[in-house]
Structure formats: structure tokens, C-alpha cells
Amino acid sequence: MARSQHVYLDEVVGYFDELEDPRSTINQKHPLVSVVVIAMMAVLAGAGGPTAIATWAKLKSAFLVSVLKLPNGIPGKDVFRRVLSLLKPEAFQHCFATWLQSLREKAAEETGVDQPVFAVDGKTSRRSHDRKKGLGALHAVCLWASEFGLSLGQVACADQSNEITAIPVLLRLVDIKGTIITIDAMGTQKAIAEQIVDNGADYVLALKGNQESLHQEVLDYIEEQAKNDFADVKARRHITHETGHGRDEIRSYLQLPAPEELRGLQRWKGLASIGVATLVCVRDGKESTETRYYISSLPVCVKLFAHAVRSHWGIENSCHWSLDMTYREDESRIREPHLRENFAWLNRFTLSLLKQHPGKDSTAMKRRACGWSERFLAEVITGATV
């Protein structure tokens, strides 16, 4: 069994061969690649910090020594802390690029999705602040491939207001050609729309107060056209009705061509349509309504527009919710800047691996199984039955 797992893990180890060791020569007692792979395995198995990584590694020492180069035995917690604190987050994330590309290609083949939705959104790790040192909580903007269940990139920023500068950096980290990029209102910026189109992708951008004039114009135009039931424009509607978990939800989508008289139309590169999504939810006898407006480079195809809008929430439901409930990320007290950012990336990457495993158990159960079974852990990491 160990020999079989060793063969499968050789490819995984190879992804990190070019990662530059940030430690001084005197501290290179344990191979960098082995330290990183152990950290990743331990996070998959439930570890939430350097101490937990070292504890898991010690308990799994016989297994780890048989599949990794560990000439001086199992590293201690200070080794894991030092390595993850010294590694620059951009370099650490970059060494996963080839692995992510292979996962993306496999997911595309299995799902048959030709134009995937990539959702961009920010998340704050609420307890990662250190007021005494003037360190605010980590806020990271992430890109989530909704249909694939893959986190493809992460960029940290000072706070939510800095998402505007972080999003362009994030979009440069990932090949977005042929995708639909969805972003909340914070990222609805002309430069971001232009970057998306220039890179061969489409966008669906939410409207809110930060684009107050455009938001109001879109709202007024749709309301004006509604007076004669959109008889003068090529409007398309799509309605879905879902029940479950004590809720009754009706979602209605309306999409129509962007009007030529829309102020500043030419300054939004590729802008082709506008849309509105309305959710009417009845829960415990109480009805609530939520309406959101959008601009998009997509031509009028309301089912595709509806799919993009709905898929955007995958980053909240499938990614952020799992990070909070399964990984307990909001409870993490890791405060060193590089360490907390690298750990956030390990959380997102290992969540992606768990999402790729075909088993029907919940993400939480799969994570427990990684801690219990070396065979299952190897299956999740390699994507193959061993």
C-alpha cells in the first residue's frame, strides 16, 4: 500500500520542485517540498494551524516517512510555522498553478461545461486581526469556478474597499478566456470590464450605490419599458420555482439589450445587455423580496444570464460557507501576515480537492475521512483510486 501511494504522490511532489526555499541554509534540515506536502495533507485532514499540522504528522509518521523524503524524521511545529511564514503568498500560490490547470481540464471534461462561470468575491477572516500591532483582519478576494468546485486564485487586500485594486491582480493570475466573470457591485468598474473583455471573457456585473447614476438609469429604463410590457424591446424572461428547507422561492430573470441612450454606454467595453433578477421567498409564512440589477457583455440569452447570476452565489454557498462551517476559518487566530494568507490558500485549495472527489459524503465527512484513512487521503490528493 505504501509503495502504491508513494508512486501516486511522486507527481504531487513534482508540482513543488521549483518552489524556492526561503529558509537560511542552517534551517534546511527538512526538505521544503516534504514540509509543504505534509502541511497540505494535514489541512485536508482537519489541521487549522502549525501545531495541529505537527501533531497530525507525528501521529502519521510511519506513513509519511514511507512516501516522502524525510531524512531527519518528522518536522516540528516551529518548522511548519517558519516555512509558511517565510513563503511569499504569490510564490506559494503560483506553485499550485499546474496542478490547478490539470484539475480544471478534468472538471471541464467531466461536466461538459463550455463557458464556465467564474465568480469573484471577497471574504474576511474575522478573528485574524491583531489590534496591538495594528494588523487588521485578513480580507482576500477569491475566484471560484462555480460549476467545477475549484478555487483558482486568491489575492489579499487591506479591506473591502481595496477589492477594486485586488480584482485586476486576481484576474491576471487566472486564464479567464472563454468564461463568464461575475462580480458584486464593488467590482463594477469600467477598467475591470475592459480587462475581462480584452482577455476573451464575458462579464455579468451587479449594480448598486457605487455606480449610482448607472444603477438608476438601468432601473428607470426597465421600469419605463415595463409600462407596455416590453413591447418595444427584445426582452426575455425566465422564471424558476423551488421549494425545500422550509422555503418557497420564485426567481424571475429579465434581460434586454443595453439601450443606445444609456449614458456612458461606450465607456463600458463590450456592454451588450442589462438585466434584473428578483427573488420572492416565503419562509414560515413571511414573504421577502430582493431585486438586483446587472450590466453584461452577454447578448440577450436569458437562461444563460440567469445561470450566471445564480452560479455567482456558488462562491457563498459552496466555498465561503464551507470555509466557515467545515474549516472554521472565522475562528482562526493566525495573525502573522504571510502565515495567515498561506493558510487561507491551503484551506481553499484543499476544499477544491475535496469537491473533486466523487464520493457522496459531505465535505465535512470527507475531511474527517482524510484524517482517518491514509488510502482515502491519497485518493483525494491524487484524484485516483490507490
C-alpha beads as a LAMMPS data file, in Angstrom:
LAMMPS data file: protein, C-alpha beads

386 atoms
385 bonds

1 atom types
1 bond types

-500.0 500.0 xlo xhi
-500.0 500.0 ylo yhi
-500.0 500.0 zlo zhi

Masses

1 110.0

Atoms # bond

1 1 1 0.000 0.000 0.000
2 1 1 2.724 2.497 0.942
3 1 1 4.640 1.775 -2.278
4 1 1 1.474 2.378 -4.349
5 1 1 0.776 5.653 -2.557
6 1 1 4.395 6.704 -2.999
7 1 1 4.098 6.264 -6.770
8 1 1 0.952 8.381 -6.885
9 1 1 2.405 11.093 -4.641
10 1 1 5.521 11.464 -6.771
11 1 1 3.522 13.542 -9.263
12 1 1 2.120 15.718 -6.478
13 1 1 5.590 16.333 -5.052
14 1 1 6.733 17.378 -8.520
15 1 1 4.386 20.371 -8.515
16 1 1 6.517 21.978 -5.795
17 1 1 10.008 21.226 -7.136
18 1 1 10.583 24.785 -8.349
19 1 1 9.444 26.447 -5.112
20 1 1 12.391 28.447 -3.768
21 1 1 13.333 27.687 -0.172
22 1 1 13.051 30.920 1.893
23 1 1 14.944 29.497 4.885
24 1 1 18.570 30.079 5.740
25 1 1 20.849 27.132 4.966
26 1 1 21.202 26.241 8.631
27 1 1 17.426 25.771 8.933
28 1 1 17.044 23.466 5.920
29 1 1 17.115 20.267 7.940
30 1 1 13.829 19.089 6.422
31 1 1 13.209 19.218 2.620
32 1 1 10.959 22.143 1.701
33 1 1 8.761 20.053 -0.607
34 1 1 8.113 17.499 2.121
35 1 1 7.200 20.227 4.614
36 1 1 4.715 21.796 2.163
37 1 1 3.127 18.470 1.178
38 1 1 2.727 17.442 4.838
39 1 1 1.112 20.806 5.599
40 1 1 -1.340 20.346 2.739
41 1 1 -2.168 16.783 3.817
42 1 1 -2.695 17.857 7.413
43 1 1 -5.033 20.692 6.413
44 1 1 -7.022 18.183 4.352
45 1 1 -7.209 16.025 7.474
46 1 1 -8.505 18.866 9.653
47 1 1 -5.457 20.810 10.860
48 1 1 -6.004 24.521 11.459
49 1 1 -2.510 25.745 12.345
50 1 1 1.178 24.792 12.626
51 1 1 0.743 22.981 15.942
52 1 1 -2.082 20.854 14.570
53 1 1 -0.053 20.084 11.434
54 1 1 2.893 18.875 13.530
55 1 1 0.634 16.796 15.780
56 1 1 -1.040 15.088 12.813
57 1 1 2.343 14.478 11.159
58 1 1 3.740 12.880 14.299
59 1 1 0.743 10.537 14.552
60 1 1 1.159 9.628 10.864
61 1 1 4.951 9.391 10.966
62 1 1 5.199 5.804 9.685
63 1 1 3.069 6.640 6.661
64 1 1 4.813 9.948 5.900
65 1 1 8.326 8.535 6.150
66 1 1 7.329 5.832 3.652
67 1 1 6.016 8.255 0.997
68 1 1 8.137 11.419 1.405
69 1 1 11.804 12.311 1.744
70 1 1 12.282 12.892 5.462
71 1 1 15.939 12.104 6.267
72 1 1 15.691 13.748 9.681
73 1 1 12.288 12.479 10.675
74 1 1 9.061 14.437 11.125
75 1 1 9.377 18.257 11.326
76 1 1 8.182 20.027 14.460
77 1 1 5.622 22.822 14.692
78 1 1 8.297 25.542 14.504
79 1 1 9.399 24.231 11.099
80 1 1 5.882 24.429 9.682
81 1 1 5.359 27.871 11.179
82 1 1 8.696 29.144 9.856
83 1 1 8.158 27.830 6.328
84 1 1 4.573 29.073 5.976
85 1 1 5.534 32.431 7.475
86 1 1 8.522 32.953 5.165
87 1 1 6.991 31.791 1.880
88 1 1 5.702 34.727 -0.146
89 1 1 1.989 34.103 -0.779
90 1 1 2.194 34.848 -4.512
91 1 1 5.079 32.383 -4.963
92 1 1 3.357 29.772 -2.812
93 1 1 0.121 30.097 -4.767
94 1 1 1.953 30.049 -8.104
95 1 1 3.404 26.598 -7.472
96 1 1 -0.152 25.213 -7.486
97 1 1 -0.856 26.609 -10.983
98 1 1 -0.013 23.462 -12.964
99 1 1 -1.961 21.277 -10.556
100 1 1 -4.980 23.589 -10.747
101 1 1 -4.846 23.601 -14.531
102 1 1 -4.999 19.816 -14.626
103 1 1 -7.937 19.816 -12.180
104 1 1 -9.694 22.462 -14.274
105 1 1 -9.259 20.500 -17.501
106 1 1 -10.531 17.318 -15.893
107 1 1 -13.562 19.109 -14.401
108 1 1 -14.388 20.723 -17.749
109 1 1 -14.272 17.341 -19.459
110 1 1 -16.434 15.670 -16.810
111 1 1 -19.056 18.442 -16.622
112 1 1 -19.147 19.275 -20.326
113 1 1 -19.375 22.994 -19.496
114 1 1 -18.123 25.084 -22.426
115 1 1 -18.445 28.545 -20.866
116 1 1 -17.944 28.204 -17.109
117 1 1 -18.916 30.878 -14.615
118 1 1 -16.035 32.247 -12.552
119 1 1 -17.328 34.117 -9.515
120 1 1 -15.171 36.805 -7.902
121 1 1 -15.914 37.751 -4.296
122 1 1 -14.176 38.786 -1.082
123 1 1 -14.142 37.135 2.339
124 1 1 -12.849 38.348 5.692
125 1 1 -11.265 36.028 8.268
126 1 1 -12.808 37.870 11.180
127 1 1 -10.531 36.816 14.062
128 1 1 -7.212 37.117 12.213
129 1 1 -6.613 40.687 13.415
130 1 1 -4.025 41.882 15.918
131 1 1 -5.048 45.274 17.270
132 1 1 -1.886 45.675 19.351
133 1 1 0.214 45.519 16.191
134 1 1 -2.251 47.472 14.084
135 1 1 -2.998 44.430 11.923
136 1 1 -6.496 44.299 10.505
137 1 1 -8.344 41.077 9.742
138 1 1 -7.312 39.319 6.554
139 1 1 -9.613 40.152 3.647
140 1 1 -8.997 38.136 0.493
141 1 1 -10.612 38.316 -2.929
142 1 1 -11.052 34.876 -4.471
143 1 1 -12.040 33.414 -7.825
144 1 1 -14.303 30.380 -7.637
145 1 1 -15.150 28.219 -10.663
146 1 1 -18.771 27.562 -9.738
147 1 1 -19.543 24.532 -11.924
148 1 1 -16.149 22.935 -11.205
149 1 1 -15.958 23.483 -7.444
150 1 1 -12.452 24.924 -7.782
151 1 1 -10.778 27.882 -6.117
152 1 1 -8.453 29.162 -8.834
153 1 1 -6.887 32.204 -7.212
154 1 1 -6.674 34.456 -4.166
155 1 1 -5.356 37.970 -3.575
156 1 1 -5.255 39.567 -0.122
157 1 1 -6.155 43.217 0.363
158 1 1 -6.370 45.599 3.290
159 1 1 -10.190 45.718 3.444
160 1 1 -13.311 45.567 1.289
161 1 1 -12.676 48.989 -0.229
162 1 1 -9.410 47.693 -1.695
163 1 1 -11.148 44.978 -3.701
164 1 1 -11.169 47.406 -6.633
165 1 1 -7.375 47.181 -6.864
166 1 1 -7.162 43.488 -5.899
167 1 1 -9.611 42.200 -8.538
168 1 1 -7.457 43.158 -11.569
169 1 1 -4.474 41.401 -9.962
170 1 1 -6.591 38.303 -9.341
171 1 1 -7.854 38.233 -12.938
172 1 1 -4.273 38.315 -14.190
173 1 1 -3.441 35.199 -12.159
174 1 1 -6.006 33.031 -13.949
175 1 1 -6.688 32.197 -17.585
176 1 1 -10.241 33.542 -17.965
177 1 1 -10.611 33.197 -21.734
178 1 1 -13.968 31.707 -22.694
179 1 1 -15.537 32.188 -19.257
180 1 1 -18.227 34.374 -17.707
181 1 1 -16.895 36.530 -14.865
182 1 1 -19.442 37.532 -12.224
183 1 1 -18.656 40.212 -9.647
184 1 1 -20.632 42.053 -6.970
185 1 1 -21.203 45.794 -7.239
186 1 1 -17.863 46.661 -5.638
187 1 1 -16.085 45.349 -8.730
188 1 1 -18.350 47.035 -11.255
189 1 1 -15.668 49.290 -12.695
190 1 1 -15.011 50.309 -16.295
191 1 1 -11.363 49.214 -16.157
192 1 1 -12.320 45.788 -14.805
193 1 1 -14.960 45.311 -17.515
194 1 1 -12.369 46.252 -20.139
195 1 1 -9.803 43.837 -18.690
196 1 1 -12.324 40.987 -18.788
197 1 1 -13.302 41.607 -22.413
198 1 1 -9.680 42.116 -23.507
199 1 1 -8.881 38.680 -22.080
200 1 1 -11.581 36.940 -24.090
201 1 1 -14.206 36.581 -21.367
202 1 1 -17.717 37.917 -20.743
203 1 1 -18.973 39.672 -17.644
204 1 1 -22.113 39.954 -15.541
205 1 1 -21.610 42.829 -13.093
206 1 1 -24.000 43.807 -10.314
207 1 1 -25.147 47.406 -9.900
208 1 1 -25.516 49.273 -6.644
209 1 1 -24.657 52.552 -4.959
210 1 1 -21.043 52.725 -6.143
211 1 1 -22.393 53.186 -9.683
212 1 1 -25.397 55.217 -8.572
213 1 1 -26.108 57.033 -11.855
214 1 1 -25.803 53.900 -13.989
215 1 1 -27.831 51.912 -11.481
216 1 1 -30.636 54.474 -11.561
217 1 1 -30.595 54.719 -15.348
218 1 1 -30.903 50.962 -15.763
219 1 1 -33.699 50.853 -13.190
220 1 1 -35.583 53.750 -14.831
221 1 1 -35.228 52.266 -18.314
222 1 1 -36.554 48.866 -17.246
223 1 1 -39.467 50.457 -15.405
224 1 1 -40.285 52.606 -18.444
225 1 1 -40.279 49.608 -20.776
226 1 1 -42.416 47.636 -18.323
227 1 1 -45.284 50.108 -18.762
228 1 1 -46.192 48.478 -22.095
229 1 1 -44.889 45.043 -21.109
230 1 1 -41.627 45.471 -23.029
231 1 1 -43.436 45.531 -26.388
232 1 1 -40.823 47.862 -27.918
233 1 1 -37.690 45.945 -26.935
234 1 1 -36.315 42.415 -27.277
235 1 1 -36.841 41.475 -23.653
236 1 1 -36.680 37.884 -22.459
237 1 1 -37.948 36.389 -19.204
238 1 1 -37.103 33.235 -17.264
239 1 1 -38.802 32.053 -14.050
240 1 1 -37.865 29.236 -11.683
241 1 1 -39.772 27.871 -8.697
242 1 1 -38.054 25.892 -5.954
243 1 1 -39.152 24.521 -2.606
244 1 1 -37.092 22.977 0.158
245 1 1 -35.573 23.564 3.597
246 1 1 -38.794 25.287 4.684
247 1 1 -38.607 27.859 1.878
248 1 1 -40.666 28.528 -1.211
249 1 1 -38.655 30.555 -3.744
250 1 1 -39.642 32.108 -7.040
251 1 1 -36.764 33.600 -9.036
252 1 1 -37.567 35.715 -12.059
253 1 1 -34.986 36.985 -14.526
254 1 1 -35.398 39.647 -17.184
255 1 1 -32.746 40.518 -19.755
256 1 1 -32.867 43.052 -22.595
257 1 1 -30.409 44.800 -24.930
258 1 1 -28.492 47.732 -23.464
259 1 1 -30.207 50.875 -24.792
260 1 1 -28.134 53.167 -27.008
261 1 1 -29.252 56.159 -24.966
262 1 1 -27.707 54.699 -21.795
263 1 1 -25.337 57.362 -20.531
264 1 1 -21.713 56.315 -20.835
265 1 1 -22.579 53.168 -22.805
266 1 1 -19.419 53.439 -24.916
267 1 1 -17.211 53.680 -21.843
268 1 1 -18.249 50.187 -20.697
269 1 1 -16.371 47.921 -23.074
270 1 1 -18.465 45.132 -24.520
271 1 1 -21.665 46.188 -22.744
272 1 1 -24.449 44.422 -24.642
273 1 1 -27.319 43.813 -22.235
274 1 1 -28.889 44.820 -18.945
275 1 1 -30.869 42.621 -16.622
276 1 1 -32.746 42.281 -13.380
277 1 1 -33.123 39.304 -11.047
278 1 1 -35.905 39.157 -8.469
279 1 1 -36.190 36.648 -5.654
280 1 1 -39.500 36.193 -3.813
281 1 1 -39.020 33.945 -0.799
282 1 1 -41.711 32.687 1.572
283 1 1 -40.459 31.209 4.824
284 1 1 -42.546 30.499 7.910
285 1 1 -45.403 32.396 6.322
286 1 1 -43.327 35.540 5.819
287 1 1 -42.586 36.864 2.338
288 1 1 -39.448 38.779 1.390
289 1 1 -38.422 40.226 -1.961
290 1 1 -34.948 41.044 -3.230
291 1 1 -34.209 42.699 -6.569
292 1 1 -30.794 43.160 -8.194
293 1 1 -29.783 44.890 -11.409
294 1 1 -26.903 43.976 -13.736
295 1 1 -24.939 45.016 -16.787
296 1 1 -23.405 42.372 -19.022
297 1 1 -21.365 41.762 -22.148
298 1 1 -23.551 38.743 -22.898
299 1 1 -26.053 39.036 -25.743
300 1 1 -29.698 38.531 -24.833
301 1 1 -29.976 34.884 -23.778
302 1 1 -31.918 34.977 -20.552
303 1 1 -31.277 31.383 -19.460
304 1 1 -27.529 31.937 -19.726
305 1 1 -27.871 35.236 -17.851
306 1 1 -29.946 33.510 -15.147
307 1 1 -27.396 30.715 -14.862
308 1 1 -24.564 33.215 -14.419
309 1 1 -26.431 35.183 -11.752
310 1 1 -27.405 32.055 -9.840
311 1 1 -23.948 30.492 -10.208
312 1 1 -22.349 33.546 -8.615
313 1 1 -23.821 32.513 -5.294
314 1 1 -21.863 29.278 -5.531
315 1 1 -18.904 31.127 -4.059
316 1 1 -21.003 31.885 -0.970
317 1 1 -22.808 28.566 -0.654
318 1 1 -20.120 26.123 -1.770
319 1 1 -16.909 27.958 -0.892
320 1 1 -17.324 30.574 1.849
321 1 1 -19.935 28.584 3.781
322 1 1 -17.666 25.507 3.758
323 1 1 -14.683 27.568 4.873
324 1 1 -16.655 28.919 7.825
325 1 1 -18.567 25.790 8.847
326 1 1 -16.177 22.956 7.900
327 1 1 -12.803 24.691 8.168
328 1 1 -13.879 27.067 10.988
329 1 1 -11.885 29.765 9.214
330 1 1 -13.610 32.623 11.026
331 1 1 -12.341 31.188 14.326
332 1 1 -8.691 31.079 13.252
333 1 1 -6.377 33.283 15.329
334 1 1 -3.400 33.025 12.968
335 1 1 -2.078 36.586 12.807
336 1 1 1.291 36.623 11.039
337 1 1 0.621 38.218 7.612
338 1 1 2.195 35.587 5.328
339 1 1 1.216 32.667 7.539
340 1 1 -2.468 33.551 7.628
341 1 1 -2.575 34.240 3.881
342 1 1 -0.818 30.971 3.026
343 1 1 -3.148 29.099 5.356
344 1 1 -6.159 30.730 3.711
345 1 1 -4.894 29.461 0.367
346 1 1 -4.310 25.937 1.746
347 1 1 -7.902 25.980 3.005
348 1 1 -9.244 26.960 -0.407
349 1 1 -7.081 24.564 -2.348
350 1 1 -7.812 21.570 -0.147
351 1 1 -11.526 22.418 -0.257
352 1 1 -11.204 22.257 -4.047
353 1 1 -9.626 18.799 -3.800
354 1 1 -12.455 17.607 -1.564
355 1 1 -15.014 18.966 -4.037
356 1 1 -13.395 16.951 -6.851
357 1 1 -13.711 13.634 -5.014
358 1 1 -16.717 11.746 -6.447
359 1 1 -17.893 10.327 -3.124
360 1 1 -21.388 11.314 -1.958
361 1 1 -20.414 12.157 1.625
362 1 1 -20.444 15.762 2.770
363 1 1 -17.307 17.878 2.582
364 1 1 -17.037 17.710 6.367
365 1 1 -17.210 13.903 6.338
366 1 1 -14.642 13.642 3.541
367 1 1 -12.291 15.846 5.526
368 1 1 -12.668 13.606 8.568
369 1 1 -12.032 10.580 6.368
370 1 1 -8.755 12.152 5.202
371 1 1 -7.668 12.176 8.834
372 1 1 -8.801 8.611 9.455
373 1 1 -7.689 6.835 6.287
374 1 1 -4.363 7.161 4.505
375 1 1 -5.888 5.466 1.477
376 1 1 -8.734 7.971 1.279
377 1 1 -6.317 10.858 1.785
378 1 1 -4.255 9.638 -1.166
379 1 1 -7.421 9.314 -3.280
380 1 1 -8.374 12.928 -2.613
381 1 1 -4.889 14.277 -3.310
382 1 1 -4.221 12.261 -6.459
383 1 1 -7.723 12.024 -7.862
384 1 1 -7.188 8.300 -8.384
385 1 1 -8.104 5.117 -6.549
386 1 1 -4.962 3.688 -4.984

Bonds

1 1 1 2
2 1 2 3
3 1 3 4
4 1 4 5
5 1 5 6
6 1 6 7
7 1 7 8
8 1 8 9
9 1 9 10
10 1 10 11
11 1 11 12
12 1 12 13
13 1 13 14
14 1 14 15
15 1 15 16
16 1 16 17
17 1 17 18
18 1 18 19
19 1 19 20
20 1 20 21
21 1 21 22
22 1 22 23
23 1 23 24
24 1 24 25
25 1 25 26
26 1 26 27
27 1 27 28
28 1 28 29
29 1 29 30
30 1 30 31
31 1 31 32
32 1 32 33
33 1 33 34
34 1 34 35
35 1 35 36
36 1 36 37
37 1 37 38
38 1 38 39
39 1 39 40
40 1 40 41
41 1 41 42
42 1 42 43
43 1 43 44
44 1 44 45
45 1 45 46
46 1 46 47
47 1 47 48
48 1 48 49
49 1 49 50
50 1 50 51
51 1 51 52
52 1 52 53
53 1 53 54
54 1 54 55
55 1 55 56
56 1 56 57
57 1 57 58
58 1 58 59
59 1 59 60
60 1 60 61
61 1 61 62
62 1 62 63
63 1 63 64
64 1 64 65
65 1 65 66
66 1 66 67
67 1 67 68
68 1 68 69
69 1 69 70
70 1 70 71
71 1 71 72
72 1 72 73
73 1 73 74
74 1 74 75
75 1 75 76
76 1 76 77
77 1 77 78
78 1 78 79
79 1 79 80
80 1 80 81
81 1 81 82
82 1 82 83
83 1 83 84
84 1 84 85
85 1 85 86
86 1 86 87
87 1 87 88
88 1 88 89
89 1 89 90
90 1 90 91
91 1 91 92
92 1 92 93
93 1 93 94
94 1 94 95
95 1 95 96
96 1 96 97
97 1 97 98
98 1 98 99
99 1 99 100
100 1 100 101
101 1 101 102
102 1 102 103
103 1 103 104
104 1 104 105
105 1 105 106
106 1 106 107
107 1 107 108
108 1 108 109
109 1 109 110
110 1 110 111
111 1 111 112
112 1 112 113
113 1 113 114
114 1 114 115
115 1 115 116
116 1 116 117
117 1 117 118
118 1 118 119
119 1 119 120
120 1 120 121
121 1 121 122
122 1 122 123
123 1 123 124
124 1 124 125
125 1 125 126
126 1 126 127
127 1 127 128
128 1 128 129
129 1 129 130
130 1 130 131
131 1 131 132
132 1 132 133
133 1 133 134
134 1 134 135
135 1 135 136
136 1 136 137
137 1 137 138
138 1 138 139
139 1 139 140
140 1 140 141
141 1 141 142
142 1 142 143
143 1 143 144
144 1 144 145
145 1 145 146
146 1 146 147
147 1 147 148
148 1 148 149
149 1 149 150
150 1 150 151
151 1 151 152
152 1 152 153
153 1 153 154
154 1 154 155
155 1 155 156
156 1 156 157
157 1 157 158
158 1 158 159
159 1 159 160
160 1 160 161
161 1 161 162
162 1 162 163
163 1 163 164
164 1 164 165
165 1 165 166
166 1 166 167
167 1 167 168
168 1 168 169
169 1 169 170
170 1 170 171
171 1 171 172
172 1 172 173
173 1 173 174
174 1 174 175
175 1 175 176
176 1 176 177
177 1 177 178
178 1 178 179
179 1 179 180
180 1 180 181
181 1 181 182
182 1 182 183
183 1 183 184
184 1 184 185
185 1 185 186
186 1 186 187
187 1 187 188
188 1 188 189
189 1 189 190
190 1 190 191
191 1 191 192
192 1 192 193
193 1 193 194
194 1 194 195
195 1 195 196
196 1 196 197
197 1 197 198
198 1 198 199
199 1 199 200
200 1 200 201
201 1 201 202
202 1 202 203
203 1 203 204
204 1 204 205
205 1 205 206
206 1 206 207
207 1 207 208
208 1 208 209
209 1 209 210
210 1 210 211
211 1 211 212
212 1 212 213
213 1 213 214
214 1 214 215
215 1 215 216
216 1 216 217
217 1 217 218
218 1 218 219
219 1 219 220
220 1 220 221
221 1 221 222
222 1 222 223
223 1 223 224
224 1 224 225
225 1 225 226
226 1 226 227
227 1 227 228
228 1 228 229
229 1 229 230
230 1 230 231
231 1 231 232
232 1 232 233
233 1 233 234
234 1 234 235
235 1 235 236
236 1 236 237
237 1 237 238
238 1 238 239
239 1 239 240
240 1 240 241
241 1 241 242
242 1 242 243
243 1 243 244
244 1 244 245
245 1 245 246
246 1 246 247
247 1 247 248
248 1 248 249
249 1 249 250
250 1 250 251
251 1 251 252
252 1 252 253
253 1 253 254
254 1 254 255
255 1 255 256
256 1 256 257
257 1 257 258
258 1 258 259
259 1 259 260
260 1 260 261
261 1 261 262
262 1 262 263
263 1 263 264
264 1 264 265
265 1 265 266
266 1 266 267
267 1 267 268
268 1 268 269
269 1 269 270
270 1 270 271
271 1 271 272
272 1 272 273
273 1 273 274
274 1 274 275
275 1 275 276
276 1 276 277
277 1 277 278
278 1 278 279
279 1 279 280
280 1 280 281
281 1 281 282
282 1 282 283
283 1 283 284
284 1 284 285
285 1 285 286
286 1 286 287
287 1 287 288
288 1 288 289
289 1 289 290
290 1 290 291
291 1 291 292
292 1 292 293
293 1 293 294
294 1 294 295
295 1 295 296
296 1 296 297
297 1 297 298
298 1 298 299
299 1 299 300
300 1 300 301
301 1 301 302
302 1 302 303
303 1 303 304
304 1 304 305
305 1 305 306
306 1 306 307
307 1 307 308
308 1 308 309
309 1 309 310
310 1 310 311
311 1 311 312
312 1 312 313
313 1 313 314
314 1 314 315
315 1 315 316
316 1 316 317
317 1 317 318
318 1 318 319
319 1 319 320
320 1 320 321
321 1 321 322
322 1 322 323
323 1 323 324
324 1 324 325
325 1 325 326
326 1 326 327
327 1 327 328
328 1 328 329
329 1 329 330
330 1 330 331
331 1 331 332
332 1 332 333
333 1 333 334
334 1 334 335
335 1 335 336
336 1 336 337
337 1 337 338
338 1 338 339
339 1 339 340
340 1 340 341
341 1 341 342
342 1 342 343
343 1 343 344
344 1 344 345
345 1 345 346
346 1 346 347
347 1 347 348
348 1 348 349
349 1 349 350
350 1 350 351
351 1 351 352
352 1 352 353
353 1 353 354
354 1 354 355
355 1 355 356
356 1 356 357
357 1 357 358
358 1 358 359
359 1 359 360
360 1 360 361
361 1 361 362
362 1 362 363
363 1 363 364
364 1 364 365
365 1 365 366
366 1 366 367
367 1 367 368
368 1 368 369
369 1 369 370
370 1 370 371
371 1 371 372
372 1 372 373
373 1 373 374
374 1 374 375
375 1 375 376
376 1 376 377
377 1 377 378
378 1 378 379
379 1 379 380
380 1 380 381
381 1 381 382
382 1 382 383
383 1 383 384
384 1 384 385
385 1 385 386
